[in-house]
Amino acid sequence: MRQLVIISFLLFPLLGFTQKQTQLLANAYKQKSINKLHLFFENWVQETHPISDKDFANLNDTAKNVYTIFQTYYTPKELSKIGGSEWGDSLYRNVKYLLIQDKIIYEIGDSNIITLDDTINYVSYITTKDNSAFPTGTLYNFRPKVPTDSSKIVVLTKNYDRLFNYFLGNTHTPFAAGNIMAPAKSEGESNKRQKFLENYIKIFYGHWGGYWQLYSYPTVEKVRFDKSFSNAIIFYTMVYEHGEAYLKKIEGKWTIIKAERTSIE
């Protein structure tokens, strides 16, 4: 009885934020109802609208650059243009909903431009004294406008992250089970629930085990601008890989010059 009370207490904030959505997802899975799962995601879309033109106009210049550079870079339907993926460049081609981040870290520093040839410049690094970019800030409540053809955007807020982790559970095979290079994988009931959600989205169980990777990649870990907001580096994650993208502002618009994966977990 005491254990039940503790569990109920822990779930109270989750149920409080959107009890209707929590119950809808539970019922959808219990009844194996794709229609109810669709309604769950449509409700979510309505809760996380992209930023309005009026609100965007009221942002400061730094925030505007964070928004516009993300909207230029985030093209999950065209992964080949932004560094590719070990899972294939068509990873998100058929998903109905894309789960994007609700905050971004940004930095401002000095730039060092390396000329590759007569026409292409890219930033090899942006840094300041002691190799740290200052000031560093975080843009919260991030709601970008992202064109995605047939897919719709939902923002993975803290509450939805909690809801999904609770719904999915944590039954899995551990990292390196049977093969030293094998990532952890969901199994049993957690795997069944993952497959149910993947009627509409694509998610991954955490490489090292004990967590879920819910975002529709790539995620922007941080973006570093030079002081003139003419050059920038995006440090990104692509499922189990990490990379860097180099962008330059040309005629007032951010343009991707180069993107490549640089490491893998």
N, C-alpha and C positions, 0 to 999 in steps of 0.2 A: 504494500500500500504506500509506504514512504517513497519507494522508487517511482511509483506512478505519479505521485505528487510532484517530485523533482522534475520528471520529464515534462509534465504539464506546465510547470513553471518556466522551464527553459523554452518551451514552444510558444508561450503566450505572446512574446513580442512578434514572432513570426506570423502567428494567426491573426494578431491584431492589425498588422499592416495591410493585409488583404486576405481575410478569411475566405472570401468568395473564390479567389483564385486558388488558394490552397485546396479547398474542397473540390473545386472544379477539376484540378489536375488529378487528385486522388480518385475521383469518380471516373474520369476519363480512362485511367489505367485499369481500374477495377472492372469496368465494363468493356474494356478494349475498344473504346469509342474514338475513332479518328475525328469525327465531327466535334466532339467535346474538346479534344486536344487542339483542334483548329480554333475553336472559340477561345480557349485559354490564351493562345498566342495573339489572336486578334485583340483581346482585351488588353494584353500587354502593350501592343502597338499604340493603343489609345492612351496609355499611361505615360509613355515616354516620347512625346512629340519632339521633332527636331526644332532647333532654335528658330524663332521667327525673324523676319527681316528687321523688324523694329528693335528687337533685343540684340541682334547682331550689330546693328548700327551704334548701339550704346556701349559696346565693348571697347576697351582700350586697344591701342595698336598691337600690343603683345598678344593679347587674347585673340584678336582677329587673325594674326599670323598663325597662331596655333591651330585655329579652326581651319583656315584655308590650306595649310600645308597637310593636315590630316586628310582633308577632303580630296586633295590631289593624290596623296599616296595610297589611301585605303581603297584598293581595287581587288577584293578577294576573288572576283570572277575572272581576273586577268593576272594570275600569280606569276606568269612568265615575265611580266613587265616589272615586277617588284621583287625579284630575287628568287622566285620559284619555291618549290617545296619537295621534300623527299617523298611525300605522299602523292605527288603528281600535281600538275598545274590546273587540273579540273576538279580539285578537291571540293570546291563549293559551287560548282556549276549548277547543280540541280537542287540545292537546298532552298527551302521556302522562306526561312527567316535567318537573319544574321545577328549574332549577339555581339555587340560592341561595348567597349570600355566606357565608364562614366567619369573618368578623370585622366589627365595627362600631366606628366612632369615636364617642365621646360627649363632651359638654361640659356644664358646669354654670355658670350665670350668674344674673344678676338679670333680672326680667321687667318689661315695660311693656305693660299691658293696654289695648287700645282697645275701647270698647264700640260695637258697630255698631247695636244696638237694645236693647230691653228684655230680650231672651231669649238673644242670641248674643254671646258674647265670644270673641275670638281673640287670639293673641299676635302683635303686629306685629314685635317683635324681643325677643331675650333677649341681654343683653350685660353686660359688666362694665367696669371702668376700662380706658381705652385701646381700647375696643371689642373686647376679646378675652375669650373665655369661659374660665375657669380653675376647677378643673383640667381638663385634657384627658386622656382615657384611651382605650384600645382594648380591646374585649372580643374575645378570640381564641377559637378552637375553638367558634364559635357554632353551636348546634344547636337552633333553635327548633321548636316544635310548630305547624305551619301547616295548618289544615284546607283542603283543596283539592278536595273532591268526588272526581272520578274520577282526578285526577292524583296522582303520587307525588313526594315531595321527595328530591332528592339535593343534597349540599353540594359546591360547587366548591372543593375543596381545592387547595393549590398543586400537588400531584402530578397531579391530574386536569386542572388547567389546562395543565400541561406536556404531558401525554399528548395532549390535544385539539389543542393548537397543533402538536405534532409530526405527528399524524395528518392534520390538515387542510392543512398546508403554507401557502404564502404566494403563490400565483399569483393575480394580480388586475389589474384595470384601475385606473389611478391616479385619484386625486381630480380632478374637473373635466374628465375626458376627454369631449370632445364637448359639454360643457355646463358652464359655470363653477360651477353649483350642484350638479352630479352627485357623489354620494359615491363613494368607491372601492368596487369590487365584486369578489367572488371570480370567477375564471373557470377554465376548463380543469379539470384534475384536482382542484384545491381546491374548485371549485364542485360537482363530482360528489360529492365526499366530504361537503360540506355538505348536499347534498340527501339523501344516504344517512342521515346523522344525523337529518335533519329528518323522518324517518318517526316519530320519537318526541319530538323537542325542537324548539325554535325558537331559532336563533342568527343573529347578524348579523356581516357583515364590517365592520371598523372604518371609520368615516366618512372619516378622513383617509388610510387605507391603511397597511399594514404591521403590522396586528394584528387580532385577533378579539374580538368582544364576545359572550361566552358565557353571561352571566347571563340568567335569565328576569326581565325587568324588571317593576317598578322596583327599582333597587338603592338602598339607603340610604347616601349618602355620609357623613353624620354626623347625629346627633341632639343637639339642644341643649335641656337642661332648665333650668327655673328652680330656685332652691335648695330650694323646697318640694316639687318634683316634682309640681306641680299643672298646669303648662303646658309645652308643648314645641313645638319646630319640627323637622321632619324635612326635611333637604336631600336631594333624591333625583334620580336620573337615570332617564329613560325613553327608552331606545335612544339617539337623537341629541339628545334634549331634556333640559332640567333644570328642576326645580321645587321648590316648598316646600309642605309640609303642616303645618297648625296643629292641634294636638291639645290637649284639655283633659281632666283627670281629673275625672270626674263619678261620685259615689257609689262611689269606689274603682276605677273602670274608665276606661281611656283611651278617649276618643271623638274621632273625626275631625270637626273643625268646618269646615275648609276645606282644599282642596288645589288647586293650580293650577300649570301649567307656566309658567315665567318666561323661558326663553331656549332657543335652538336652535343647534346647531353649524353 
